[in-house]
Amino acid sequence: MGIVIPALAIAAALAAAPAAAAAPPTAPAPPGPFAALERGLDLALLPGPPTDDGDGLIAVVRIDPAWFTIELLNASAPGEGRPRSVRDWAFRAVASAAINASLYQGDWRTAVGLMRSRRHVNHARVSKDRAVLAFDPLEAGAPPVRIIDRDAEELETAGKAYAGLVQSIRMVSARRQGVWAPSERRFSSAAVGVDGAGRLLFIHARSPWPVHELVAALLAAPIDLRQAMYVEGGAEAQLYVRGGGTELSRVGASDLGLSLPGNLPVPNVLAAVRKGPGPAR
């Protein structure tokens, strides 16, 4: 296991030194606000909109699919049987990073929308939600990971190229426009996005911002966000990453703004697993 470093400590380190100083010798420092944890895995802690709640930071883990496979982990899959915290799911899969996969139904198993992988179908029905994360290509030449915007293309056609499909609520459209309706509701958020280079972004905001404000902050940040979808809110919104001697686990606050002991179990998680040998346990 890596060293557990609180988010504020990492933020201070990033502010005090260039990213290259925080990167291990074998991993070149990426441009912009990211610090390289290891090859293909970068971390940024960005200032969010003004707030008096939480740490005011947006954590973004950037994952290069040239070095990682994306896996869908389900409590409903054969051999599983129970929800786990995002961190526990990551350790079970020997993953370098993990985040909620999407909202789920009252049975604590079944996703609200379409959710399938090469080895398991959690939910075969397509909901009204407009974004679908596609991964694990079946066709040569298909991008390794992307978000299908159902207002820009047909899911039935675009989805045929992928074994992995996870549907959820669209935040940023294919036109790079924020599409979350303004609301005064505030809660912690977990999201998944893609950047202009086709890298996957795991995003977590513990501070309870209105989602449309979070979207605006992400689009203004120097992370080249192109599309994004919402995957969880409140205390169940979680993010975990480890690499290069750093371990970061972030957990959302409850709807009442309370910190809850431990990480809540969730049934469905997206994980980034390094191609080849995984990180040390």
HUSULTA-V335332 format. One record per residue. N is the residue number from 1. RES is the residue in one small letter. D_LAST is the distance of its C-alpha to the last C-alpha in Angstrom with 2 decimals. Layout:
# HUSULTA-V335332
n:N res:RES d_last:D_LAST
n:N res:RES d_last:D_LAST
This chain:
# HUSULTA-V335332
n:1 res:m d_last:5.03
n:2 res:g d_last:8.25
n:3 res:i d_last:11.64
n:4 res:v d_last:13.31
n:5 res:i d_last:16.52
n:6 res:p d_last:19.37
n:7 res:a d_last:21.10
n:8 res:l d_last:24.27
n:9 res:a d_last:22.72
n:10 res:i d_last:21.34
n:11 res:a d_last:24.77
n:12 res:a d_last:26.54
n:13 res:a d_last:24.61
n:14 res:l d_last:25.40
n:15 res:a d_last:28.98
n:16 res:a d_last:29.40
n:17 res:a d_last:28.29
n:18 res:p d_last:28.34
n:19 res:a d_last:25.26
n:20 res:a d_last:25.30
n:21 res:a d_last:24.71
n:22 res:a d_last:21.43
n:23 res:a d_last:20.14
n:24 res:p d_last:18.32
n:25 res:p d_last:21.01
n:26 res:t d_last:20.04
n:27 res:a d_last:20.16
n:28 res:p d_last:23.75
n:29 res:a d_last:24.50
n:30 res:p d_last:25.60
n:31 res:p d_last:28.96
n:32 res:g d_last:29.70
n:33 res:p d_last:27.69
n:34 res:f d_last:24.22
n:35 res:a d_last:21.86
n:36 res:a d_last:19.70
n:37 res:l d_last:15.96
n:38 res:e d_last:15.54
n:39 res:r d_last:17.84
n:40 res:g d_last:18.90
n:41 res:l d_last:17.05
n:42 res:d d_last:19.28
n:43 res:l d_last:19.74
n:44 res:a d_last:23.14
n:45 res:l d_last:24.35
n:46 res:l d_last:27.95
n:47 res:p d_last:30.83
n:48 res:g d_last:32.09
n:49 res:p d_last:35.62
n:50 res:p d_last:37.21
n:51 res:t d_last:36.08
n:52 res:d d_last:36.28
n:53 res:d d_last:33.38
n:54 res:g d_last:29.68
n:55 res:d d_last:28.32
n:56 res:g d_last:30.30
n:57 res:l d_last:27.43
n:58 res:i d_last:26.32
n:59 res:a d_last:22.72
n:60 res:v d_last:22.55
n:61 res:v d_last:19.56
n:62 res:r d_last:21.07
n:63 res:i d_last:19.57
n:64 res:d d_last:21.36
n:65 res:p d_last:21.70
n:66 res:a d_last:22.45
n:67 res:w d_last:18.77
n:68 res:f d_last:17.23
n:69 res:t d_last:18.30
n:70 res:i d_last:18.97
n:71 res:e d_last:18.27
n:72 res:l d_last:20.02
n:73 res:l d_last:18.37
n:74 res:n d_last:21.08
n:75 res:a d_last:21.58
n:76 res:s d_last:24.80
n:77 res:a d_last:23.29
n:78 res:p d_last:23.76
n:79 res:g d_last:21.24
n:80 res:e d_last:19.97
n:81 res:g d_last:22.69
n:82 res:r d_last:21.52
n:83 res:p d_last:20.53
n:84 res:r d_last:17.30
n:85 res:s d_last:16.49
n:86 res:v d_last:15.37
n:87 res:r d_last:12.10
n:88 res:d d_last:11.62
n:89 res:w d_last:12.81
n:90 res:a d_last:10.37
n:91 res:f d_last:7.34
n:92 res:r d_last:9.83
n:93 res:a d_last:10.66
n:94 res:v d_last:7.48
n:95 res:a d_last:9.73
n:96 res:s d_last:10.22
n:97 res:a d_last:13.04
n:98 res:a d_last:14.90
n:99 res:i d_last:18.30
n:100 res:n d_last:21.00
n:101 res:a d_last:22.82
n:102 res:s d_last:26.30
n:103 res:l d_last:28.63
n:104 res:y d_last:29.06
n:105 res:q d_last:31.94
n:106 res:g d_last:32.81
n:107 res:d d_last:31.35
n:108 res:w d_last:27.80
n:109 res:r d_last:27.07
n:110 res:t d_last:29.37
n:111 res:a d_last:29.25
n:112 res:v d_last:32.48
n:113 res:g d_last:32.93
n:114 res:l d_last:32.08
n:115 res:m d_last:28.51
n:116 res:r d_last:27.69
n:117 res:s d_last:25.32
n:118 res:r d_last:25.87
n:119 res:r d_last:24.75
n:120 res:h d_last:25.96
n:121 res:v d_last:28.72
n:122 res:n d_last:28.12
n:123 res:h d_last:31.45
n:124 res:a d_last:34.04
n:125 res:r d_last:36.51
n:126 res:v d_last:36.88
n:127 res:s d_last:37.54
n:128 res:k d_last:39.65
n:129 res:d d_last:36.74
n:130 res:r d_last:37.22
n:131 res:a d_last:33.78
n:132 res:v d_last:31.54
n:133 res:l d_last:28.24
n:134 res:a d_last:28.44
n:135 res:f d_last:25.66
n:136 res:d d_last:25.07
n:137 res:p d_last:28.53
n:138 res:l d_last:30.89
n:139 res:e d_last:33.50
n:140 res:a d_last:33.54
n:141 res:g d_last:33.95
n:142 res:a d_last:32.56
n:143 res:p d_last:30.27
n:144 res:p d_last:26.59
n:145 res:v d_last:26.41
n:146 res:r d_last:29.30
n:147 res:i d_last:30.93
n:148 res:i d_last:34.15
n:149 res:d d_last:36.80
n:150 res:r d_last:39.11
n:151 res:d d_last:41.98
n:152 res:a d_last:41.78
n:153 res:e d_last:41.24
n:154 res:e d_last:41.32
n:155 res:l d_last:38.04
n:156 res:e d_last:39.52
n:157 res:t d_last:40.05
n:158 res:a d_last:37.05
n:159 res:g d_last:34.59
n:160 res:k d_last:35.70
n:161 res:a d_last:33.69
n:162 res:y d_last:30.30
n:163 res:a d_last:28.43
n:164 res:g d_last:26.41
n:165 res:l d_last:28.54
n:166 res:v d_last:27.79
n:167 res:q d_last:30.85
n:168 res:s d_last:31.14
n:169 res:i d_last:33.44
n:170 res:r d_last:34.48
n:171 res:m d_last:34.23
n:172 res:v d_last:35.19
n:173 res:s d_last:37.45
n:174 res:a d_last:37.78
n:175 res:r d_last:40.46
n:176 res:r d_last:37.97
n:177 res:q d_last:39.77
n:178 res:g d_last:38.47
n:179 res:v d_last:39.71
n:180 res:w d_last:38.56
n:181 res:a d_last:41.76
n:182 res:p d_last:42.34
n:183 res:s d_last:41.79
n:184 res:e d_last:41.64
n:185 res:r d_last:38.80
n:186 res:r d_last:35.75
n:187 res:f d_last:32.16
n:188 res:s d_last:28.57
n:189 res:s d_last:27.60
n:190 res:a d_last:24.81
n:191 res:a d_last:25.93
n:192 res:v d_last:25.08
n:193 res:g d_last:27.16
n:194 res:v d_last:27.86
n:195 res:d d_last:29.33
n:196 res:g d_last:32.14
n:197 res:a d_last:29.99
n:198 res:g d_last:28.45
n:199 res:r d_last:25.03
n:200 res:l d_last:23.37
n:201 res:l d_last:23.21
n:202 res:f d_last:21.22
n:203 res:i d_last:23.48
n:204 res:h d_last:23.38
n:205 res:a d_last:26.27
n:206 res:r d_last:26.13
n:207 res:s d_last:29.73
n:208 res:p d_last:32.12
n:209 res:w d_last:34.12
n:210 res:p d_last:36.49
n:211 res:v d_last:34.73
n:212 res:h d_last:37.54
n:213 res:e d_last:37.06
n:214 res:l d_last:33.34
n:215 res:v d_last:34.34
n:216 res:a d_last:36.94
n:217 res:a d_last:34.55
n:218 res:l d_last:32.04
n:219 res:l d_last:34.93
n:220 res:a d_last:36.20
n:221 res:a d_last:32.89
n:222 res:p d_last:32.40
n:223 res:i d_last:29.60
n:224 res:d d_last:31.97
n:225 res:l d_last:31.23
n:226 res:r d_last:33.33
n:227 res:q d_last:32.49
n:228 res:a d_last:30.46
n:229 res:m d_last:30.16
n:230 res:y d_last:29.40
n:231 res:v d_last:26.66
n:232 res:e d_last:26.69
n:233 res:g d_last:28.35
n:234 res:g d_last:28.48
n:235 res:a d_last:25.90
n:236 res:e d_last:24.00
n:237 res:a d_last:23.43
n:238 res:q d_last:19.77
n:239 res:l d_last:17.61
n:240 res:y d_last:13.94
n:241 res:v d_last:12.63
n:242 res:r d_last:10.04
n:243 res:g d_last:10.83
n:244 res:g d_last:12.68
n:245 res:g d_last:11.63
n:246 res:t d_last:12.71
n:247 res:e d_last:11.44
n:248 res:l d_last:14.37
n:249 res:s d_last:15.14
n:250 res:r d_last:18.82
n:251 res:v d_last:20.88
n:252 res:g d_last:24.55
n:253 res:a d_last:27.45
n:254 res:s d_last:29.64
n:255 res:d d_last:32.99
n:256 res:l d_last:34.58
n:257 res:g d_last:32.45
n:258 res:l d_last:30.71
n:259 res:s d_last:27.18
n:260 res:l d_last:25.66
n:261 res:p d_last:23.28
n:262 res:g d_last:19.75
n:263 res:n d_last:18.84
n:264 res:l d_last:21.25
n:265 res:p d_last:20.33
n:266 res:v d_last:21.39
n:267 res:p d_last:22.13
n:268 res:n d_last:21.56
n:269 res:v d_last:18.94
n:270 res:l d_last:18.73
n:271 res:a d_last:15.42
n:272 res:a d_last:15.02
n:273 res:v d_last:13.04
n:274 res:r d_last:13.31
n:275 res:k d_last:15.90
n:276 res:g d_last:14.80
n:277 res:p d_last:11.41
n:278 res:g d_last:8.60
n:279 res:p d_last:6.34
n:280 res:a d_last:3.80
n:281 res:r d_last:0.00
